[in-house]
Amino acid sequence: MDLIFEKSVPGKKLTILPECDVPEVEFDPAFCRSKKLNLPEVSETEISRHYSRLADRSHGVNDGFYPLGSCTMKYNPKVNEDAAGLDELTDIHPLQPVSSVQGWLEIFDTAEKYLREITGMDAVSFQPAAGAHGEFTGIQLIKAYHTANNDTKRNKIIVPDSAHGTNPASGSMCGYEVVSVPSSEEGGIDLEQLAAAVGDDTAGLMLTNPNTLGIFDRNILKITEIIHNAGGLCYYDGANLNAVMGIVRPGDMGFDVMHMNLHKTFSTPHGGGGPGSGPVACKDFLAGFLPGIRIGKTDAGKYDIEAAPDTIGSVGLFYGNALVVVKALSYLLTLGREGVPEAAKNAVLNANYMKAKLEKVYTVPYDKGCMHEFVISAVDIKKETGITALDIAKSLIDYGIHPPTIYFPLIVHEALMFEPTETETREELDKAVEVLLKIHEEAYSNPDKLHSAPHNAVIGRPDEVTAARKPVVRFDFGAEE
Ligand SMILES: *Cc1c(COP(=O)(O)O)cnc(C)c1O
C-alpha cells in the first residue's frame, strides 16, 4: 500500500482555509523555515480512502476479540469520546487565567477524588502521559523521600521476576540497581527470598497484584511489611486495575505510591500509541513531592492551582493528557459505585471461564483460579509437534482474533497470556475457545498450516526484531529535503 507521500502530486490542492480577512504580518525570518514544508498534496477523496484503507488493515476492539494480556483491550463506550469532544473542553488554552477554567479544574478535582477512593491513596497527579512514565515519576517520589530523610545509601529497587518489563526499566532509569526476586510455585513472591533480598540499601519494591500471571498474591500484607520494616517504600504497578477496582485497594495492601493507566482500565482506546494517561497516586507523606500542578480551593470556594511544596518538578506539560482524564471521569460516572466492582468481577469471571475451557487441552502452568487474565504454555505442544506460542498466536489472526500477549511473563516458557476483559459476551468467548481448540487439534493433524499462518492477513510474518530495533518512521524525501 502506498504511503500518503507517495500518492502526493505537486500542485494538487485541497483548500480548506477561508480567504485571509486580517492584515498579513511579516515574521522575523529568524523564526521562519528556510525550506518549504513537505506536505502530501492529495485530494480529499484520496485522504479519506487512504485512512479508511489503513483502518481496514488494522485490528481494534471494534473489529473483533482482542485478548492482549496485561493491556486490557476492552470496549470503550463512545459516550466517553463524546464527552472528551465537547467544544467547551477543547477550545481552551492551558495558560488561560485560572478563573476562566474553573469547570476544567472541577473535572480534575472530581476525577482525583474518585481515583483516590478506588486506590486508597491520598493525592493524585495527572501529569504522567503513560504507565511507564507514571512508574518513573513514582520512583522519583520514593527517591525524593529518601533524599529528604538524608537516607542516601538506599540504591536498590526490588522487582519480582514476573514483573512487566517497564518496572526494572523505570527503577534503572531512576539510577537504582534492580534486584530480581523469584516467584514461588504458586506464582506469588517467594517470601524467604524477598526477606533475604531486603536490607538497609533497599529503596523500595515494585509490584503488581494481581501479577502478570493473573494471580493475586495472598501474602501481600506480609510483603509490604517486609519492605517497610527494612525502611523501603512500596510501589504498586496499577497499569491494569481491571480485576481489583472497587474491590481491593493498593492503599490498603500497604502500598505508598502507584500509577494507573487510564488508557487501560478507564476507557481510552490505546494501541497504536494514542494519547494515554498514567496518573501517579500516593499517600499523604509523599504528596509534597508530586509533580506538576496541584489543585486546591481558595477561601472563596474557587479552584486554584499551585505546585506541591517539595515538588520533583514537572514530568510533562501542564495538566497532562487532559482529555483522557475526561474519558475516565465519564466512564466512572457512567458505571458508578456499583458498576465499577461489577466490571471487575465480570473481567475475572470471563478469564476464569475461558481458562477452565482451555485447560482441558492446553497446559496451564499456574492452574489455581485466576484474576482478570491467565497464562497458558505451549511447551508441551512444542515438544510433541514443533508448534510454538508464536504459531498459535499467528493462527488466531486468520480467525479475526487478535493474538494474546506472547512470550510474557518471562518465567513461563512459550507463554500465551489472555485477558478477555469484561466487555466480551459469553458467545464471543465460546467462539474464541472453539478456535483455540481447533488450532490445538491442527497442531497435531496439520502443523504446516500453523507454521505458515497467518494465511488471510495483509502481511504474513514481518521481521519483528528489525521492525522494533530499526523502525522506519520517517519518509525519505531524497534530494528535495
Ligand atoms: C501496560 C503496562 C505498563 C506500561 O504502561 P504504558 O502505558 O504502556 O507505558 C506497566 N505495567 C503493566 C503491568 C502494564 O500492563
Ligand as a Chemical Component Dictionary entry (heavy atoms), coordinates in Angstrom:
data_LIG
# 
_chem_comp.id                   LIG 
_chem_comp.type                 NON-POLYMER 
_chem_comp.pdbx_formal_charge   0 
_chem_comp.three_letter_code    LIG 
# 
loop_
_chem_comp_atom.comp_id 
_chem_comp_atom.atom_id 
_chem_comp_atom.alt_atom_id 
_chem_comp_atom.type_symbol 
_chem_comp_atom.charge 
_chem_comp_atom.model_Cartn_x 
_chem_comp_atom.model_Cartn_y 
_chem_comp_atom.model_Cartn_z 
_chem_comp_atom.pdbx_ordinal 
LIG C1 C1 C 0 0.854 -1.648 30.188 1  
LIG C2 C2 C 0 1.592 -1.878 31.423 2  
LIG C3 C3 C 0 2.605 -0.987 31.820 3  
LIG C4 C4 C 0 3.105 0.165  30.955 4  
LIG O1 O1 O 0 2.129 1.090  30.553 5  
LIG P1 P1 P 0 2.373 2.028  29.284 6  
LIG O2 O2 O 0 1.239 2.987  29.277 7  
LIG O3 O3 O 0 2.398 1.126  28.090 8  
LIG O4 O4 O 0 3.692 2.716  29.466 9  
LIG C5 C5 C 0 3.211 -1.221 33.031 10 
LIG N1 N1 N 0 2.874 -2.278 33.799 11 
LIG C6 C6 C 0 1.908 -3.149 33.446 12 
LIG C7 C7 C 0 1.556 -4.285 34.377 13 
LIG C8 C8 C 0 1.230 -2.988 32.240 14 
LIG O5 O5 O 0 0.286 -3.855 31.885 15 
# 
loop_
_chem_comp_bond.comp_id 
_chem_comp_bond.atom_id_1 
_chem_comp_bond.atom_id_2 
_chem_comp_bond.value_order 
_chem_comp_bond.pdbx_ordinal 
LIG C1 C2 SING 1  
LIG C2 C3 SING 2  
LIG C2 C8 DOUB 3  
LIG C3 C4 SING 4  
LIG C3 C5 DOUB 5  
LIG C4 O1 SING 6  
LIG O1 P1 SING 7  
LIG P1 O2 DOUB 8  
LIG P1 O3 SING 9  
LIG P1 O4 SING 10 
LIG C5 N1 SING 11 
LIG N1 C6 DOUB 12 
LIG C6 C7 SING 13 
LIG C6 C8 SING 14 
LIG C8 O5 SING 15 
# 
